[in-house]
Amino acid sequence: MTHLVVFIAGAGQDSRAWDEQVARLHGRPVLAVAPSDLATPFSFEAALGGLDERIRAAGASSVTLIGLSIGGMIATRYAAANPDRVTGLLLSGSQIRPNAALMRVQRAVLRAIPGRALPLPAGLDKTTFLSLLDAAAGVDLRADVPRIHAPALVLCGSKDRANLPAARALAATLPDAALRIVPGGGHDLAADAPDDVADAVRTLLERTAPA
């Protein structure tokens, strides 16, 4: 059976957000997805089912999960629900329980922006993008995090101030986790600091992936 490295992108991305990281794995079995790939219409529970279907279809007996933002939240819940399958977890710019007030402001601002003005990839429209944010706003992972026993790395850019408190909380609450704050990095570390992310992925796989 196969050990699969699973990359889950953020809400405003498609799977190509991880292309550079995937290329650096030199032929390891990889699955790269975006949240919008996993369920239509999107909900967290449907996305978890869609992710599980993809992993099973790949014939994977174990997985390392790597997620950005909402992708990290999906990875967190999947790891809590599948402790025997998930051997490692990397969460970047992720949350435990999003700040409801900040999320309301963010969504109000985004709703006022014409869809054509949003930097969304082809195939992801404004309506779907906002539905992902709406779903993320209602998620509470406080009961999930303590149930994860796989080794974890928590990343956050030093400029990603909205997510720094959650990164510190995740690292403190996950039973086996280390925190890396990336100097000068923003929310999308795969783009802002690809070398740092590649090093984190390599470190995690050396510790957790079967030989």
C-alpha positions as CSV (number, residue, x, y, z in Angstrom):
1,M,0.0,0.0,0.0
2,T,1.1,3.6,-0.7
3,H,2.0,6.5,1.6
4,L,0.5,9.6,0.0
5,V,1.4,13.2,0.6
6,V,-1.7,15.3,0.4
7,F,-1.6,19.0,-0.2
8,I,-4.8,21.0,0.4
9,A,-4.9,24.6,-0.9
10,G,-6.6,27.6,0.5
11,A,-10.0,29.1,-0.3
12,G,-9.0,31.4,-3.2
13,Q,-6.6,28.9,-4.8
14,D,-6.6,25.8,-7.0
15,S,-4.3,22.8,-6.6
16,R,-1.6,24.5,-8.6
17,A,-0.8,26.6,-5.6
18,W,1.4,23.7,-4.4
19,D,3.1,23.0,-7.8
20,E,6.5,24.0,-6.6
21,Q,6.3,22.0,-3.4
22,V,5.0,18.9,-5.3
23,A,7.9,19.2,-7.8
24,R,10.4,19.1,-4.9
25,L,9.2,15.7,-3.7
26,H,10.8,14.0,-6.7
27,G,8.3,11.4,-7.6
28,R,6.7,10.6,-4.2
29,P,3.0,9.7,-4.5
30,V,1.2,13.0,-4.2
31,L,-2.4,14.3,-4.2
32,A,-2.9,18.1,-4.6
33,V,-6.5,19.4,-4.2
34,A,-8.3,22.6,-3.6
35,P,-11.3,22.8,-1.2
36,S,-13.6,23.5,-4.1
37,D,-12.5,20.2,-5.7
38,L,-13.8,18.2,-2.8
39,A,-17.5,19.0,-2.7
40,T,-20.1,20.9,-4.7
41,P,-21.9,22.6,-3.0
42,F,-19.2,23.0,-0.4
43,S,-19.6,22.0,3.2
44,F,-16.9,20.8,5.6
45,E,-18.5,17.4,6.1
46,A,-18.9,16.9,2.3
47,A,-15.3,18.0,1.8
48,L,-14.1,15.4,4.3
49,G,-16.0,12.7,2.5
50,G,-14.6,13.9,-0.9
51,L,-11.0,14.0,0.5
52,D,-11.5,10.4,1.9
53,E,-12.7,9.2,-1.5
54,R,-9.7,10.7,-3.2
55,I,-7.3,9.1,-0.7
56,R,-8.9,5.7,-1.0
57,A,-9.0,5.9,-4.8
58,A,-5.2,6.5,-4.7
59,G,-4.8,3.2,-2.7
60,A,-3.2,5.0,0.2
61,S,-2.8,3.2,3.5
62,S,-1.3,6.2,5.2
63,V,-1.1,9.9,4.5
64,T,0.8,13.1,5.4
65,L,-1.5,16.1,5.2
66,I,-0.3,19.6,4.3
67,G,-2.9,22.3,4.4
68,L,-3.0,26.1,4.0
69,S,-5.7,28.2,5.7
70,I,-9.1,26.5,5.1
71,G,-7.1,23.5,3.7
72,G,-5.4,23.3,7.0
73,M,-8.7,23.2,8.8
74,I,-9.9,20.4,6.6
75,A,-6.6,18.6,7.3
76,T,-7.1,19.1,11.0
77,R,-10.6,17.6,11.1
78,Y,-9.6,14.7,8.8
79,A,-6.6,13.9,11.0
80,A,-8.8,13.9,14.1
81,A,-11.3,11.6,12.4
82,N,-8.7,9.2,10.9
83,P,-5.9,8.8,13.5
84,D,-4.8,5.4,12.1
85,R,-4.3,6.8,8.6
86,V,-2.7,10.2,9.2
87,T,1.0,9.9,10.1
88,G,2.0,13.6,9.9
89,L,0.4,17.0,9.6
90,L,1.6,20.4,8.4
91,L,-0.7,23.4,9.0
92,S,0.1,26.7,7.5
93,G,-1.9,29.9,8.3
94,S,-4.6,27.7,9.7
95,Q,-7.2,28.3,12.4
96,I,-8.9,26.5,15.3
97,R,-12.0,28.7,15.5
98,P,-12.0,31.7,13.2
99,N,-12.8,35.0,14.7
100,A,-16.4,35.6,13.8
101,A,-16.2,39.4,13.7
102,L,-13.1,39.5,11.5
103,M,-14.7,36.9,9.2
104,R,-17.9,39.0,8.8
105,V,-15.8,42.1,7.9
106,Q,-13.7,40.1,5.4
107,R,-16.8,38.6,3.7
108,A,-18.6,42.0,3.6
109,V,-15.6,43.6,1.9
110,L,-15.3,40.7,-0.6
111,R,-19.0,40.8,-1.5
112,A,-18.6,44.4,-2.4
113,I,-15.8,43.7,-4.9
114,P,-16.8,42.6,-8.4
115,G,-15.9,39.0,-9.1
116,R,-13.7,39.9,-12.1
117,A,-11.6,42.1,-9.7
118,L,-10.8,39.2,-7.4
119,P,-7.5,37.3,-8.0
120,L,-9.2,33.9,-8.3
121,P,-7.9,31.0,-10.5
122,A,-9.8,29.9,-13.5
123,G,-12.7,27.7,-12.5
124,L,-13.3,29.3,-9.2
125,D,-16.0,31.9,-9.2
126,K,-16.9,34.5,-6.6
127,T,-20.0,32.7,-5.4
128,T,-18.1,29.5,-4.7
129,F,-15.2,31.4,-3.1
130,L,-17.6,33.1,-0.7
131,S,-19.3,29.8,0.1
132,L,-16.0,28.5,1.2
133,L,-15.4,31.4,3.5
134,D,-19.0,31.1,4.9
135,A,-18.3,27.4,5.7
136,A,-15.0,28.1,7.3
137,A,-16.5,30.8,9.5
138,G,-18.7,28.3,11.2
139,V,-16.1,25.7,12.0
140,D,-14.9,25.0,15.6
141,L,-12.0,22.6,15.8
142,R,-11.4,22.9,19.6
143,A,-12.6,19.4,20.2
144,D,-10.7,18.0,17.2
145,V,-7.2,19.3,17.9
146,P,-6.5,17.3,21.2
147,R,-7.5,14.0,19.4
148,I,-4.6,14.3,16.9
149,H,-1.5,12.4,17.9
150,A,0.4,12.4,14.6
151,P,3.5,14.6,14.7
152,A,2.7,18.1,13.4
153,L,4.5,21.2,12.2
154,V,2.6,24.5,12.5
155,L,3.8,27.3,10.2
156,C,2.8,31.0,10.0
157,G,4.3,34.0,8.4
158,S,5.4,36.8,10.7
159,K,3.2,39.2,8.6
160,D,0.2,36.9,8.8
161,R,-1.0,38.7,12.0
162,A,-4.6,37.5,11.8
163,N,-3.4,33.9,12.1
164,L,-0.4,34.1,14.5
165,P,-2.5,33.6,17.6
166,A,-4.1,30.5,16.1
167,A,-0.7,29.1,15.1
168,R,0.6,29.5,18.6
169,A,-2.6,27.9,20.0
170,L,-2.4,25.0,17.5
171,A,1.2,24.3,18.4
172,A,0.4,24.5,22.1
173,T,-2.7,22.3,21.9
174,L,-1.6,19.6,19.5
175,P,-0.1,16.8,21.5
176,D,3.0,16.5,19.3
177,A,3.7,19.7,17.5
178,A,6.4,22.3,16.7
179,L,5.8,25.9,15.7
180,R,7.8,27.8,13.0
181,I,7.2,31.5,12.4
182,V,8.6,32.4,9.0
183,P,10.2,35.9,9.1
184,G,8.7,38.2,6.5
185,G,6.2,35.6,5.3
186,G,2.5,36.4,4.6
187,H,-0.5,34.2,4.6
188,D,0.5,32.1,1.5
189,L,3.8,30.8,2.5
190,A,4.1,28.4,-0.4
191,A,4.4,31.5,-2.6
192,D,6.1,33.8,-0.1
193,A,8.6,31.4,1.3
194,P,8.8,28.3,-0.8
195,D,12.2,27.2,0.6
196,D,10.9,27.4,4.2
197,V,7.9,25.4,3.3
198,A,9.9,22.8,1.4
199,D,12.2,22.5,4.4
200,A,9.2,22.0,6.7
201,V,7.7,19.4,4.4
202,R,11.0,17.5,4.2
203,T,11.5,17.6,8.0
204,L,8.0,16.2,8.5
205,L,8.3,13.5,6.0
206,E,11.7,12.4,7.3
207,R,10.1,11.9,10.7
208,T,6.7,10.5,9.7
209,A,6.6,8.9,6.3
210,P,7.3,5.2,5.9
211,A,10.6,4.4,4.3
